[in-house]
Amino acid sequence: MHPSVKELEARVRRVPEILRQVLTLPPPEGLRQLGSNSVVLTGIGASEAVTRSLEPWFRHELRIRVTQVPLSAFIADDVRMQGQTLVLLSQELSPNATLALARVREFQQALLITALPASDGRLDAFRAAGGLVWTLPPPEERDLLVRVEGPMAAAFALVRLGLEGVGRELPPALSSLPEAVEAAQARGFALAQTWPLELTRAPLVATGWYAHCLELIGWTWMEAWWTEAPPAFDVLQLAHGPWQQRFNESGPWLGFTRPDDAPGLWARFEQMIPPRQSLVKIAATMPGPLALFEHLGFTQGLLAGVLSRAPRDLTQWPGKGTDGPLYELGVSR
């Protein structure tokens, strides 16, 4: 096995402990409740995927007025029209993230969720403008294109932020989430032992608003296997195009199920599946959005486990070093 694959597996297996640490780290003091504000969520790369995955939950379940805004909008758009509170995710302060930091004064309050300490000199202007910093583990996650620890930590922080932002107490189930993620990872590693190596993507399926929460799973898949991100669908939506497009193909559908699923939909879908296809159900023990952590843990185990069977140097991803014109765009500090 290539050392970089071993490192990825080690990072995956550290994720439950990262979640335990985040559980003990409260949001910074001074942050007003989000339930009385409109919120802009933004980030780049896997951090943006975190915001896209949790925006539906903020909106549908917590009833928070929220908009996910791409960082490119901060170059010229009037982002003030999108919300009063800015929440920016950037694990190690990507140059692109400084585009949002530079416009902090346009918001009533701003929060940066990051691995950087608040004392980092690059954040001086942000803090001077009233910005708050929530520092999460791990301190860094470098050398691989795919990130597994930081996005999981940021997603967990956003869940806490949403619950506390509308005045809800953290549910007791949060304390057992690290163990649930660890068990889900084990299921992913187990499936990886029989996963066809030629199968580089499989459609992701869920129900209800949760079907819009799978962005981070697809993004992790893309970065780990250097392939196109799998499509994600609501199970009922399948009959209106996706089913027909894939009907003559073979391989599994990945069904991300939850205790609060719409009843009966999965059984109806299973009636349709031909012998050359299958439905692999990944059953979370917790409802959405906590189900996302189990489902992401399963995916991390699957991706790392398959790479252990077909290893590559994960430090040498395609196009490495050629993305500067976009990656390095930011605000000089």
N, C-alpha and C positions, 0 to 999 in steps of 0.2 A: 504494500500500500504506500502511495506517495505521502511524504510527511505533511503536505498541505491538506490531504484528505483526513489524516489523523488529527490535524489541528481543527478542522471543521467538526469532526465528530466530538472532540473534546469540548468545543464551544457549545455544541448542541446539548451535550450532557450537563453543562454548567447552567443552562437556562433555568431549571427549577430553583437553584440557589439564588440566581439573579432575581427571580420573582419574590423570593422570601425577603431579600434585601429591600426591594421596592416597597413591599408591604409595610416596612417600618419607617419609610421616609415620607413625611407629610408634605403637602404643597407649601411653598413659601408663605410666610405671613404677609398680610396686606392685600391678598387677592380677593376681590369682591365676588360674591356668588354669581355664577354664570346664568342662573335661571332668570335674573333680572336684566340681562344684557343680551345683545346679539353678538355672535362669536364668529371670528374668522379663523379657520384652521389652515395651516400651510406647512410645507416642508418640501424636500426634494428626495428623489430616489426612494429607498425603502421607507424613509420618514414620511414622504408624501403618501405612500401606500398605506401607512398606518392611519393617517388622517382620513383617507378615502374609505377605509374599512370601518371606521367608527363613526363617521358622519351620519350614516343612516340611523344608528342607535341613538345618537344625540337628538336627532330630529323626531323620530317616530316614537321612541320610548320615553325619553326624558323631556320632550317638548321644548328643547332649547332651540332658539332661533340660531341656526348655524349654517355657514357657507364654507365649503372647501375651495380655496383660491390657489391656483398654481403660482409658483414663485415668479414666473415670467410676467404675471400681471403687475408685480411691484415695480417693473421698469417704467411704465407709463400710465397704467390705469388708475382711476380714482378709487383706490381700495377702501377709502373711508366710507363709501356708500355701502360696503358689504357687511360691516359690523362694527361694534364698539370695543370689543375685546379681541386682541390678537393673541393667538396661541401658535407659536412656531416650534416645530420639531427639527432639531439638527444635532445629530449625535456628536460630531466633532467639528461643528461649524464649517460646513461646506462654503466655499466662496459665494455660491448662489444664495445661501441663506442670509448673507449680509445685505442683500437687496431689501429684505423685509426689516432687518434690524435698523436700517437707515431711516425707516419711515415710522418708527415707533411713536413719535409725537403726534401722529395723526389719529391715534386711538386713545380711548379713555384709560385703558390699562393694557399691559402686554406681558406675556409670559413666554420665556424660552425654556423648553425642555431639552436637556443636553447632557453630555457626559463631562462637560467642562466645569470646573469650579467657578463660582461666582466671582472669585478674585482674579480670574484670567483677564489680562490686560486688554484683550480683544473685545471684552464686554464692557469696558469702562463707559463708553459713550451711551450704550444701551441702558446701563444702570443709571447713569446720570440723567437720562430722559425719563426715568421712572420705571424702566423695565425690571421685571422680576425673573429670577433664575432658579429653576428646579434641577438640581444635579442628580443624575441617576447613574448606577453602575451599568456596564463596566467602564473603567476609565478610558479604554480604547479597544478597537476591534479592527485591526488593520491587516493589510497584505492580501486579503481575499476580496473578491468582488461581492460575494454574498455576505450578508450580515444576518446573524440569528439572535444574538444576545440583546443588542441595542434596540432593534425594533420591537422585540417582545417586551422589554422593559418600558419603552415609550408607550406602547399600546396599553399596558397595565396602568401606567400613570394617567393616561387619558380616561380610562374607565373610572379610576378614583376621582379624577378631576370632575368628570360629569356627575357622578353620584353626589359628591360633596358640594358640587356647584348648584344643585337643586335642593340641598338640605337633607339628603337622604343619608342614613347611617350605612356604613359599609356592611354588606351582608356577611353573616358568619361563614358562608361558603368560601369566601376569599381565602380564609386561612388554610383550606385544603386544596387550593388551586395548584400549588407547586407539585403536590403528589399526583393530582389528576393529569397534569401536563407530562410528568415523568412516565406515567402509565401509557399515555397516548404516544409518547416517543417510542416506547418499547414496541407498541403495535406497528408503528411505522418501520422500525428496524426489522421486525419479523417479516412484514410483507416484502421488504426489499430483497430478501433472500430468494424469492420466486418471481420477482418482477422481471418481465421480458426486457432485456437490455436495449433492444431496438425500439422500444416504446418510450419516446421522449416527452410525451405529453398525453394527458387524458382530461376530458371535460370535467369541470367541477360543477356540482349540482347541490342546491339547497332550497329552502322554502321561505316564502314571505320576504320581509325586508332584509332578513339575514342573507339572502342571496346576493345582496349588494355589499356584503361585508367581507368578501373573499379576495379583495384586491391584494392584500398582503401575502396571502397564500400563493397566488399566481406570480407575484413579483419575486418571492423567495425562490420559487421553482425556476423562473427565468434566470436569475442570477447564479443559482447553484449549478444548473445543467447547461447554461449558455444556449438556451433554446427559446423559442417563442412561448410566451406565457400561455397557459391553458385557458380556454374560454370558460366563463362562469355563467350559469343559467339558473333561473327559478325553475323548479321541476315542472310546473304547469306550462311554462313557456316553451318547453321542449317540443310539444306537439305542433308548434306554429313556425317551423322552419329548421331548428337545429336537429330534430329527430330525422327529418327527411334528408338533410345534408349528410348525416353520418350513417345512414341506414345500412349502406353496403360496406362499411368499415368493420373492423374487428377490434376487440380490446375492451377494457373496463370503462365505465363511468364511475367517478368518485362521488358518492353521495354523503354529504356532511350533515348528519342528522342530529337533532337536539330533543330534549324532553318536551319542549314546547312547540314542536313541529305541528303544522296543520295535519289533522288526522286523515288517514286514508290515501294520501297522495303517493307515498312511496309504493304501496301495494298496487296501485293502478299503474305506476310506471313499470314495476316488475312484470306485469302482465304483457307488456309490449316487447320486452327484450328478447331478441333472437339468440339462438345457441352460440353464435360467434361473438356475442358480446356478453357483458356481465355488469352487475351493479355491486361495487364494493362499498359497503356502508361503513362510515367512520362515525361511530356513535359517541357523541359527547355526553357526559354525565350531568353537565350544567347547562342552563338555558343561555340563549344569546343575551349579551355579547360575550359572557364568560366562556361559552362554547368555542369562541374563536381561538382561545389559547390552547385548548385541547386539540382542535383541528390543525392549528399551526404547528403544535408540537408533533403531531402525527406526521405532517408533511416534512418537517425537518428531519425526523428519523428516517423516513422513506428516502429522501434525497441523499442524505449522508450515507445511508446503508447501501444504496445502489452504487454510489461512487466508490465504496470500498470494494465492490466487485469489478468495477470498470474504472480504475483510478486514472486521474490526470493531474497535472500540475495546476492547481487552482490559483496559483499566484501569477499565471501567465494567461490571462483571459484574452479573447479576441479583441483586437483594436486597442490594446493597452497603450496608453501614452499618446493616442491620436485624438482624444476628445477635448483637448485643451480649449479650443475656441468657445465651446459651450460650458465645459466644466469649470473653467477658471473665471467665468464672468461673475463679477461681484462688485462691491463698492470698496475702493481702496481705503484702508484704515491706518 
